C-alpha cells in the first residue's frame, strides 16, 4: 500500500483561535499533513484541549506530529508577541502562521461604540499586524522562509450592513496582505488570505435554525450549500505547503460562488 505523502512533515504551525470552528478544523488538517500545531485559545481551554486531542490523533503513527495549547488574547500586542515566542521556545522553530482569530459586532453604524470598534480592530487587524511582525522577525533571525495565511472574509469585498467595523477590518487586511507580499518576498515569506463565505460553524447556529433566512442565503450560493470548516482548512493546507510556493499577495475565496452571485433580498 502506498503511504500518503505528508506535505507539512517537520513543519510547525501556530493557528490562532483554534479551540473551535474553522480554526479547529485548520489545526486538525495541518496535523493530518504532518505539521506540529500550536493551538491558541482566549477563553475556552476545554475547546483547545479537544482540538489538541484531535491533532494528536490526526498525526496517527507519525511521531513527528505534536501539539500544545497556548492561551492568549490576539487583540493584545503583548499576547501575540508571546504566542510567537513561546511557540518557538516549545518547538524550536515556527514555519507557518495562520491568523484565524476574529470577531464581529452587530450594530447600526450610528450606534457603534468606541469600545466595540476597538475590540474588532484590535483582533482583526492590529493583532494580526503584530503577529505577522513577530513571525517575520523570527524568520529573519534564523534566515528561514515562512508562510503566513490570514483568514479574511468575503466581506473584504462584499458590503455587510450593520457590521461596518468588521468590513473595514477585512478590507484593510486585504491591502495589508498585498503590501506585505511585496515587502516580504525577498525574505522567502509568502502571505495570502483565505476568505470564507457562509460556513456552518457554531457562530451561525441562529441562522441554521431559521429556515426562511437560511433558504434566502442558499439562493445566493450557486453550490446551494453552506461551506464546512474542512473546506476552508483544505485551502489553508494548500497555501501552507510547497505546492503554493509561487502564490503570494492574493485572496482565495472559499464561498461556493457567493461573492459573485450575491443580491440583497
C-alpha positions as CSV (number, residue, x, y, z in Angstrom):
1,X,0.0,0.0,0.0
2,X,1.3,3.4,-0.9
3,X,2.0,5.7,2.1
4,X,0.2,9.0,2.0
5,X,2.6,11.9,1.4
6,X,2.5,14.3,4.3
7,X,3.2,17.7,2.7
8,X,3.9,19.5,6.0
9,X,6.0,16.9,7.8
10,X,8.6,18.5,10.0
11,X,6.8,21.9,10.0
12,X,5.4,23.8,12.9
13,X,2.3,25.9,12.7
14,X,0.6,28.4,15.0
15,X,-3.1,28.7,14.5
16,X,-4.8,31.5,16.4
17,X,-8.4,31.0,17.6
18,X,-8.2,27.2,17.1
19,X,-10.4,26.0,20.0
20,X,-13.5,25.6,17.8
21,X,-15.0,26.1,14.3
22,X,-12.8,27.0,11.4
23,X,-9.6,27.3,13.5
24,X,-10.1,23.9,15.0
25,X,-10.6,22.3,11.5
26,X,-7.4,24.1,10.3
27,X,-5.3,22.8,13.2
28,X,-6.5,19.2,12.6
29,X,-5.9,19.4,8.8
30,X,-2.4,20.8,9.2
31,X,-1.7,17.9,11.6
32,X,-3.0,15.4,9.1
33,X,-0.5,16.8,6.7
34,X,2.3,16.2,9.2
35,X,2.7,19.6,10.9
36,X,3.0,20.0,14.7
37,X,0.5,22.6,15.8
38,X,0.3,25.3,18.5
39,X,-3.4,25.7,19.4
40,X,-4.4,29.1,20.6
41,X,-7.4,30.0,22.7
42,X,-8.6,33.0,24.5
43,X,-11.3,31.8,27.0
44,X,-12.2,28.2,26.2
45,X,-9.4,25.9,27.4
46,X,-11.7,22.9,27.1
47,X,-12.2,23.5,23.4
48,X,-8.4,23.9,22.9
49,X,-7.9,20.5,24.7
50,X,-10.5,18.9,22.4
51,X,-8.6,20.3,19.4
52,X,-5.3,19.0,20.8
53,X,-6.7,15.5,21.2
54,X,-7.8,15.5,17.5
55,X,-4.4,17.0,16.4
56,X,-2.5,14.2,18.1
57,X,-4.9,11.6,16.7
58,X,-4.6,13.1,13.2
59,X,-0.9,12.5,13.3
60,X,-1.5,8.8,13.6
61,X,1.7,6.9,13.6
62,X,3.8,9.9,12.6
63,X,5.7,10.5,15.8
64,X,6.8,13.9,14.5
65,X,3.3,15.4,14.9
66,X,2.8,17.1,18.2
67,X,0.9,20.0,19.6
68,X,0.2,22.1,22.7
69,X,-2.3,24.7,23.8
70,X,-1.4,28.3,24.5
71,X,-3.8,30.9,26.0
72,X,-3.6,34.4,24.6
73,X,-5.8,37.3,23.5
74,X,-5.0,38.1,19.9
75,X,-6.2,41.6,20.4
76,X,-3.3,42.3,22.8
77,X,0.1,43.3,21.4
78,X,1.9,41.6,24.3
79,X,0.0,38.4,23.9
80,X,0.5,38.0,20.1
81,X,4.2,38.6,20.6
82,X,4.2,36.0,23.4
83,X,2.3,33.5,21.3
84,X,5.0,33.6,18.6
85,X,7.9,33.5,21.1
86,X,6.5,30.6,23.2
87,X,5.7,28.6,20.0
88,X,9.4,29.0,19.0
89,X,10.6,28.2,22.5
90,X,8.5,25.0,22.7
91,X,9.2,23.5,19.3
92,X,12.5,25.3,18.4
93,X,11.0,26.6,15.2
94,X,7.9,28.2,13.6
95,X,7.3,27.8,9.9
96,X,3.6,28.7,9.4
97,X,1.4,31.4,11.0
98,X,-2.4,31.1,10.5
99,X,-4.2,34.2,11.7
100,X,-7.6,32.8,12.2
101,X,-9.0,34.5,15.3
102,X,-11.6,37.2,14.5
103,X,-14.6,38.9,16.0
104,X,-17.6,40.9,14.8
105,X,-20.1,43.2,16.4
106,X,-23.6,43.8,15.0
107,X,-24.8,47.4,15.3
108,X,-26.3,50.2,13.2
109,X,-23.4,52.4,12.2
110,X,-24.7,55.4,14.2
111,X,-24.8,53.2,17.3
112,X,-21.3,51.7,17.1
113,X,-19.4,52.4,20.3
114,X,-15.7,53.1,20.5
115,X,-15.2,50.0,22.7
116,X,-16.8,47.7,20.1
117,X,-14.8,49.4,17.3
118,X,-11.6,49.0,19.1
119,X,-12.3,45.4,20.0
120,X,-12.9,44.5,16.4
121,X,-9.9,46.3,15.1
122,X,-7.6,45.0,17.8
123,X,-8.3,41.4,17.0
124,X,-9.0,41.6,13.2
125,X,-6.2,43.9,12.2
126,X,-3.8,45.2,14.9
127,X,-3.2,41.8,16.4
128,X,-2.7,40.2,13.0
129,X,-0.3,43.0,12.0
130,X,1.9,42.5,15.0
131,X,1.6,38.7,15.0
132,X,3.0,38.8,11.4
133,X,5.7,41.2,12.5
134,X,6.8,38.8,15.3
135,X,6.8,35.9,13.0
136,X,8.8,37.7,10.3
137,X,11.4,38.8,13.0
138,X,11.8,35.1,13.9
139,X,12.2,34.1,10.2
140,X,14.8,36.8,9.8
141,X,16.7,35.8,12.9
142,X,17.1,32.1,11.7
143,X,17.3,33.0,8.0
144,X,14.4,30.7,7.2
145,X,11.4,31.2,4.8
146,X,7.9,31.1,6.1
147,X,4.2,31.0,5.3
148,X,1.5,33.5,6.6
149,X,-2.1,32.7,6.0
150,X,-4.8,35.1,7.1
151,X,-8.4,34.1,7.5
152,X,-10.3,37.0,6.0
153,X,-13.9,37.0,4.7
154,X,-15.9,37.6,1.6
155,X,-16.6,40.9,3.4
156,X,-13.2,42.2,2.4
157,X,-15.1,42.7,-0.9
158,X,-18.8,42.4,-0.1
159,X,-20.7,45.1,1.9
160,X,-22.3,43.8,5.1
161,X,-24.7,46.4,6.5
162,X,-24.6,46.8,10.3
163,X,-21.1,45.3,10.5
164,X,-19.1,48.4,9.4
165,X,-16.1,47.9,11.7
166,X,-15.8,44.2,10.7
167,X,-15.9,45.1,6.9
168,X,-13.3,47.8,7.5
169,X,-11.0,45.4,9.2
170,X,-11.2,42.8,6.5
171,X,-10.8,45.4,3.7
172,X,-7.7,46.7,5.5
173,X,-6.4,43.1,5.9
174,X,-6.7,42.6,2.1
175,X,-4.4,45.6,1.5
176,X,-2.0,44.7,4.3
177,X,-1.6,41.3,2.7
178,X,-1.0,42.7,-0.8
179,X,1.5,45.2,0.6
180,X,3.4,42.7,2.7
181,X,3.6,40.2,-0.2
182,X,6.0,42.7,-1.9
183,X,7.9,43.6,1.2
184,X,8.4,40.0,2.5
185,X,9.1,38.3,-0.8
186,X,12.9,38.9,-0.7
187,X,12.8,37.1,2.7
188,X,11.2,34.0,1.2
189,X,8.0,34.6,3.1
190,X,4.6,34.3,1.3
191,X,1.4,35.8,2.6
192,X,-2.1,35.1,1.5
193,X,-5.7,35.5,2.6
194,X,-8.4,32.8,2.7
195,X,-11.8,34.3,2.5
196,X,-14.7,32.1,3.7
197,X,-18.3,32.7,2.8
198,X,-21.1,31.2,4.8
199,X,-19.6,28.4,6.8
200,X,-21.5,26.0,9.1
201,X,-20.0,26.9,12.5
202,X,-21.3,27.5,16.0
203,X,-21.4,31.2,15.3
204,X,-24.2,30.6,12.7
205,X,-26.4,28.4,15.0
206,X,-29.2,31.0,14.9
207,X,-29.1,31.1,11.1
208,X,-29.2,27.4,10.9
209,X,-32.3,27.3,13.0
210,X,-34.2,29.9,10.9
211,X,-35.4,28.1,7.7
212,X,-36.5,31.4,6.0
213,X,-33.2,33.2,6.4
214,X,-31.2,30.0,5.6
215,X,-33.1,29.4,2.4
216,X,-32.7,33.1,1.3
217,X,-28.9,32.7,1.8
218,X,-28.7,29.4,0.0
219,X,-30.4,31.1,-3.0
220,X,-27.3,33.4,-3.2
221,X,-24.9,30.5,-3.2
222,X,-24.5,28.8,-6.6
223,X,-23.4,25.5,-5.0
224,X,-26.6,25.6,-2.9
225,X,-25.0,24.6,0.4
226,X,-23.1,26.2,3.3
227,X,-19.4,25.6,3.5
228,X,-17.9,23.3,6.1
229,X,-14.8,24.2,8.2
230,X,-13.0,21.5,6.4
231,X,-13.5,23.3,3.1
232,X,-11.5,26.3,4.5
233,X,-8.9,24.1,6.2
234,X,-8.2,22.4,2.8
235,X,-7.3,25.7,1.3
236,X,-5.1,26.7,4.2
237,X,-3.3,23.4,3.9
238,X,-2.6,24.1,0.3
239,X,-1.2,27.5,1.0
240,X,1.0,26.2,3.8
241,X,2.6,23.6,1.6
242,X,5.3,23.8,-1.1
243,X,2.5,23.4,-3.7
244,X,1.8,27.1,-3.1
245,X,5.3,28.4,-3.1
246,X,4.6,30.7,-6.1
247,X,1.3,32.1,-4.6
248,X,1.5,35.3,-2.6
249,X,-0.4,38.5,-2.1
250,X,-3.8,37.2,-3.1
251,X,-7.1,36.2,-1.6
252,X,-8.6,32.8,-2.3
253,X,-12.3,32.7,-1.8
254,X,-14.0,29.6,-0.3
255,X,-17.6,30.6,-0.7
256,X,-19.4,28.3,-3.1
257,X,-19.7,31.3,-5.6
258,X,-21.5,33.6,-3.1
259,X,-19.4,36.7,-3.8
260,X,-20.2,36.8,-7.5
261,X,-23.9,35.9,-7.1
262,X,-25.0,37.9,-4.1
263,X,-28.1,40.0,-4.2
264,X,-29.9,41.8,-1.3
265,X,-33.3,40.3,-0.8
